[in-house]
Amino acid sequence: MSKRFKQVKVQHFASLVQELKIDVLTQEEFVNAVEEIYMAIFRHNTDGDFVTETMPNEEGNWKIHNRTQTNAVAKAIAKGEDWW
């Protein structure tokens, strides 16, 4: 990923966070909203785990992948392919 592309992503993240109405959100709601924005843009959670969006019938919004998996396995999972 190029430096410019990263910079654009960071600027986009910052602009979206600035649009949150902090006077109507609780601290927990604000943290959840920021984490959702972060994962949507950077595809990692705040712990550094790779994440992908879940399917409609799955629980939660994001699927967190195991840290020990290989890059090829993560890409196969992201494409919805069987990797075993």
N, C-alpha and C positions, 0 to 999 in steps of 0.2 A: 504494500500500500504506500503510495507516495506521500511525501510530507504535506503537500498541498491538499490532498484528499483527506488526510487526517485533520488538517486545520479546518476544512469546511465542515467535517462532522462535528468537531468540537464547537464551532460557532453555531451550528444548527442546534446542538444540544443546549447550549447556553441560551439561545433565543427562546426555545421551547420552555425551559425552566423559568425564565423571566416572565412568561405569560401566565404561570400558575397564580391563582388568587390565594395568597397565603392567609388573608383575613377570613376566608370561609372554610379553610381546611384545617383539620387537626394536625398535630405534628406527625402522627402515624400515617395519615392519609397523604401528607406532603412527601414523606419519605418513600412511600409506596409509589406515588406518582413519578417521583424523580427516578427511582429504580426502573420502573416500566419504560420511561423515556430512554434511559441509558441502555437497557437491554435491547430495545427496538433499534437503536442507532448503531451500537457497537457490537451487538451479538455476544456479549459477555456480561455476566453479572458482576456485582461489586467485589466478589471474592475471586474473580479471574476465571471462573468456569465458563466454558463455551455453552451457549444456550440457543435453542431454536423454538419457534412457536409451536404450541401443541395443536393437535387436531381437534376439531369441534367436540368429539366425544370423550376427550381426555380431560383429566382434572387439572385445573390451573391454567395459566397463560403461557408458561415457559417450561420447556424440558431441559433440565440441567444434565450435561453429559459428564461422565466420569473423568477425573483428571488424568488417570493413567492410560486412557485409550489413545490410540495413535491418531494422527491427523487424517489418515485414510479412512479409519472407522468413523470419525466424526463427520467427514464429508458424505460417507455412505448413509449415515443416519439422517443427515440433513436433507438428502435427496429422497429419503423414504425407502431406501434399498435394504435388503437383508444383508448383514455383514458377517454372520456366523457360518 
